Amino acid sequence: MEPRLQRRVQRYGWDLAASEYEALWQAQLAPAQAGLLASASLAAGERVLDVACGTGLVSLQAARAVGAQGRILGVDLSGQMVDAAARRASDSGLSNVDFARMDGEALAVPEGCFDAALCAFGLMYMPEPGQALREMHRVLRPGGRLGLAVWGERARCGWSAVFPIVDAEVASEVCPLFFRLGQADVLARLCEGAGFQAVTQHRITATLAYTGGDQACDAAFVGGPVALAWARFDEGVRERVRARYLEAIAPWQEEDPDGRGYRVPAEFVLVSAIR
């Protein structure tokens, strides 16, 4: 997919997903986000950039870590995500965090002005993740820290069937390179290519727990990376892709007191580095 079109698809797709994203994904992504923040070792008074901040799940935790004397800037391509993040910050009483709509591959901020840069589950959607990493390198001060999280190997993420199922219904692939950064040491090598040093990588095995088929499907289609395609499907197509997806995750269905839930395997890759 042509990069400009891919950015447009991601922007409008996440605009549509913004209202449902937090409820469907906050708990599922929490282990990786906690690991990311721990590796960043944020300290009081620091300035931190959160790229592809979404609804601010990482930004707000970072704001608490750096305290009133610190400052967080969360940026995202989706205006609806940025608006949701700003509301969350206001509701939480946090005044040391700002949000702006901005392309992670072209950061409109000065060189060397941040102590740490974070990006949780955003690089997979960018047409040129290497360029985004070069931009994060540019805006960090010497010695500044980088913290990244992406999904791991496709074969270890049971929900990955959503992509070929949706791709069968649309003219082009929705997220053609989604799992590439989770392969082997691809992300670590990209960081080194962008100029980072002391690059470390580790993997986290996780389980995505859903109370039933409706919640599992909503996470995959309504509040996730294929939201734009889902919004354009008629009811017949929606029924077809839901049925195919539930069939794909059927191996992880289990009986529970409240019905038939799902415990879908997943893998995260965390990378840390220094400018």
C-alpha positions as CSV (number, residue, x, y, z in Angstrom):
1,M,0.0,0.0,0.0
2,E,1.3,3.5,-0.9
3,P,2.6,5.2,2.3
4,R,0.4,8.2,2.0
5,L,-2.7,6.0,1.7
6,Q,-1.6,3.8,4.5
7,R,-1.3,6.8,6.8
8,R,-4.8,8.0,5.8
9,V,-6.3,4.5,6.4
10,Q,-4.7,4.4,9.9
11,R,-5.8,7.9,10.8
12,Y,-9.4,7.4,10.0
13,G,-9.5,3.8,11.2
14,W,-8.2,4.8,14.6
15,D,-10.6,7.8,14.7
16,L,-13.4,5.2,14.4
17,A,-11.9,2.9,17.0
18,A,-11.2,5.6,19.6
19,S,-14.4,5.4,21.6
20,E,-14.1,1.6,22.1
21,Y,-10.4,1.1,22.2
22,E,-9.8,1.7,25.9
23,A,-12.5,-0.6,27.2
24,L,-11.5,-3.4,24.9
25,W,-7.7,-3.2,25.0
26,Q,-6.6,-1.5,28.3
27,A,-6.4,-4.7,30.3
28,Q,-5.1,-6.8,27.4
29,L,-2.1,-4.5,26.8
30,A,-1.3,-3.7,30.4
31,P,1.5,-6.2,30.9
32,A,3.4,-4.9,27.9
33,Q,2.8,-1.3,28.9
34,A,4.0,-1.9,32.4
35,G,7.2,-3.6,31.1
36,L,7.8,-0.7,28.7
37,L,7.5,1.9,31.5
38,A,9.7,-0.1,33.8
39,S,12.4,-0.3,31.1
40,A,12.3,3.4,30.6
41,S,13.1,4.2,34.2
42,L,11.4,7.5,34.2
43,A,12.4,9.9,36.9
44,A,10.9,13.0,38.5
45,G,11.3,16.1,36.4
46,E,11.9,14.4,33.1
47,R,10.5,15.4,29.7
48,V,9.0,12.4,27.9
49,L,7.5,11.9,24.4
50,D,4.9,9.3,23.8
51,V,4.5,8.5,20.1
52,A,1.3,6.9,18.9
53,C,-0.2,7.7,22.3
54,G,-3.7,6.6,21.5
55,T,-6.1,7.4,24.3
56,G,-3.1,8.1,26.7
57,L,-2.8,4.8,28.5
58,V,1.0,5.1,28.6
59,S,1.1,8.9,28.7
60,L,-0.9,9.3,31.9
61,Q,1.2,6.7,33.7
62,A,4.3,8.4,32.5
63,A,2.9,11.8,33.8
64,R,2.5,10.3,37.2
65,A,6.1,8.9,37.2
66,V,7.7,12.2,36.3
67,G,5.7,14.3,38.7
68,A,4.6,17.9,38.6
69,Q,8.0,19.1,37.6
70,G,8.2,16.8,34.6
71,R,6.3,17.0,31.3
72,I,4.8,14.6,28.9
73,L,3.9,15.1,25.2
74,G,1.6,12.5,23.7
75,V,1.2,12.5,19.9
76,D,-0.9,10.5,17.6
77,L,-2.0,10.5,14.0
78,S,-5.7,10.2,15.1
79,G,-7.4,13.3,16.2
80,Q,-10.1,11.4,18.0
81,M,-7.5,9.4,19.9
82,V,-5.8,12.7,20.9
83,D,-9.1,14.2,22.1
84,A,-9.9,11.1,24.1
85,A,-6.4,11.3,25.7
86,A,-6.8,14.9,26.6
87,R,-10.2,14.2,28.3
88,R,-8.7,11.3,30.3
89,A,-5.9,13.6,31.5
90,S,-8.4,16.3,32.5
91,D,-10.6,13.8,34.3
92,S,-7.5,12.5,36.1
93,G,-6.4,15.9,37.3
94,L,-3.1,15.7,35.5
95,S,-1.7,19.1,34.3
96,N,1.7,18.0,33.3
97,V,0.7,16.2,30.1
98,D,-0.2,17.7,26.6
99,F,-1.5,15.9,23.5
100,A,-1.2,16.8,19.8
101,R,-2.1,15.3,16.5
102,M,1.2,14.5,14.8
103,D,2.8,12.0,12.5
104,G,5.3,9.9,14.3
105,E,7.4,9.8,11.1
106,A,7.7,13.6,11.0
107,L,7.8,14.9,14.6
108,A,7.2,18.7,14.8
109,V,9.4,19.1,17.9
110,P,13.0,20.4,18.3
111,E,16.1,18.2,18.4
112,G,17.3,16.9,21.7
113,C,14.5,18.1,23.9
114,F,13.3,14.9,25.5
115,D,14.8,12.6,28.2
116,A,12.8,9.6,27.0
117,A,10.7,8.5,24.0
118,L,8.1,5.8,24.2
119,C,6.0,4.1,21.6
120,A,3.6,1.3,22.6
121,F,2.0,-0.6,19.8
122,G,2.3,2.2,17.2
123,L,5.3,1.3,15.0
124,M,3.5,-1.6,13.3
125,Y,1.1,0.8,11.6
126,M,3.6,3.2,10.2
127,P,4.7,2.8,6.6
128,E,8.3,3.6,7.5
129,P,9.1,2.6,11.1
130,G,12.8,3.2,10.5
131,Q,12.0,6.8,9.8
132,A,9.9,7.1,13.0
133,L,12.9,5.7,15.0
134,R,15.2,8.2,13.4
135,E,12.8,10.9,14.4
136,M,12.7,9.6,18.0
137,H,16.5,9.5,18.0
138,R,16.7,13.1,16.8
139,V,14.4,14.5,19.5
140,L,16.1,12.7,22.4
141,R,19.0,14.3,24.2
142,P,22.3,12.5,24.3
143,G,21.9,9.7,26.8
144,G,18.1,9.8,26.4
145,R,16.2,6.5,26.6
146,L,14.0,4.8,24.1
147,G,11.2,2.3,25.0
148,L,9.2,0.3,22.4
149,A,6.5,-2.3,22.4
150,V,5.1,-4.2,19.4
151,W,3.3,-7.5,18.9
152,G,5.5,-10.6,18.6
153,E,5.5,-13.4,16.1
154,R,2.3,-13.9,14.1
155,A,2.2,-17.6,14.9
156,R,2.2,-16.8,18.7
157,C,-0.7,-14.3,18.4
158,G,-3.9,-16.3,18.2
159,W,-6.0,-13.3,17.2
160,S,-3.8,-12.7,14.0
161,A,-6.4,-14.5,11.8
162,V,-8.3,-11.2,11.8
163,F,-6.1,-9.8,9.0
164,P,-6.5,-12.5,6.3
165,I,-10.2,-12.7,7.1
166,V,-10.7,-9.0,6.5
167,D,-8.2,-8.9,3.6
168,A,-10.5,-11.4,1.8
169,E,-13.2,-8.8,1.8
170,V,-11.3,-5.7,0.7
171,A,-9.3,-4.6,-2.3
172,S,-5.9,-4.5,-0.5
173,E,-4.2,-5.7,2.7
174,V,-5.3,-3.7,5.8
175,C,-2.0,-3.9,7.7
176,P,0.4,-5.6,5.3
177,L,3.5,-5.4,7.6
178,F,1.8,-5.7,11.0
179,F,3.9,-8.6,12.4
180,R,7.2,-7.9,10.6
181,L,8.7,-5.9,13.6
182,G,7.9,-8.9,15.9
183,Q,10.1,-11.3,13.9
184,A,13.4,-12.4,15.4
185,D,15.5,-9.2,16.1
186,V,14.0,-7.1,13.3
187,L,13.0,-4.2,15.6
188,A,16.3,-4.2,17.5
189,R,18.3,-4.0,14.2
190,L,16.1,-1.1,13.1
191,C,16.9,0.7,16.3
192,E,20.6,0.2,15.7
193,G,20.2,1.4,12.1
194,A,18.5,4.6,13.5
195,G,21.6,5.3,15.6
196,F,20.6,3.9,19.0
197,Q,23.0,2.1,21.2
198,A,22.8,-0.4,24.1
199,V,19.8,-2.0,22.4
200,T,18.1,-4.8,24.3
201,Q,15.1,-6.9,23.4
202,H,12.9,-9.4,25.2
203,R,9.6,-11.2,24.7
204,I,6.6,-11.4,26.9
205,T,4.0,-14.3,26.6
206,A,0.5,-13.1,27.4
207,T,-3.1,-14.2,27.3
208,L,-6.0,-12.1,25.9
209,A,-9.0,-12.9,28.0
210,Y,-12.5,-12.3,26.6
211,T,-15.8,-13.0,28.4
212,G,-17.4,-14.2,25.1
213,G,-17.5,-14.1,21.4
214,D,-19.0,-10.6,21.2
215,Q,-16.2,-9.0,23.2
216,A,-13.6,-11.0,21.3
217,C,-15.0,-9.8,18.0
218,D,-15.5,-6.2,19.1
219,A,-11.8,-6.1,20.1
220,A,-10.8,-7.4,16.7
221,F,-13.1,-5.4,14.5
222,V,-14.6,-2.4,16.3
223,G,-11.8,-1.2,18.5
224,G,-8.8,-2.4,16.7
225,P,-6.7,-2.0,13.6
226,V,-9.4,-3.0,11.1
227,A,-12.0,-0.6,12.3
228,L,-12.2,1.3,9.1
229,A,-12.8,-1.8,7.0
230,W,-15.4,-2.9,9.5
231,A,-17.3,0.4,9.3
232,R,-17.7,-0.1,5.6
233,F,-18.9,-3.7,5.7
234,D,-22.6,-4.3,5.3
235,E,-24.4,-6.6,7.7
236,G,-23.9,-9.7,5.6
237,V,-20.2,-9.2,5.4
238,R,-20.0,-8.5,9.1
239,E,-21.8,-11.8,9.9
240,R,-19.4,-13.7,7.6
241,V,-16.2,-12.2,9.0
242,R,-17.4,-12.6,12.6
243,A,-18.2,-16.3,12.0
244,R,-14.8,-16.9,10.4
245,Y,-13.0,-15.1,13.2
246,L,-14.8,-17.1,15.9
247,E,-13.9,-20.3,14.1
248,A,-10.3,-19.2,14.0
249,I,-10.1,-18.6,17.8
250,A,-12.3,-21.6,18.7
251,P,-9.2,-23.6,20.0
252,W,-9.0,-21.1,22.8
253,Q,-12.6,-21.1,23.8
254,E,-13.3,-22.3,27.4
255,E,-16.2,-22.8,29.7
256,D,-16.5,-20.3,32.5
257,P,-19.2,-19.5,35.1
258,D,-20.6,-16.6,33.0
259,G,-20.7,-18.3,29.7
260,R,-18.2,-19.3,27.0
261,G,-15.1,-17.1,27.2
262,Y,-11.8,-17.1,25.3
263,R,-8.2,-17.1,26.4
264,V,-6.3,-16.3,23.3
265,P,-2.4,-16.5,23.3
266,A,-0.4,-13.5,22.4
267,E,3.2,-12.3,22.4
268,F,4.8,-8.9,22.9
269,V,8.3,-7.7,22.0
270,L,9.8,-5.0,24.2
271,V,12.9,-3.1,23.1
272,S,14.9,-0.5,25.0
273,A,17.9,1.6,23.8
274,I,19.9,4.8,24.4
275,R,20.8,7.7,22.2
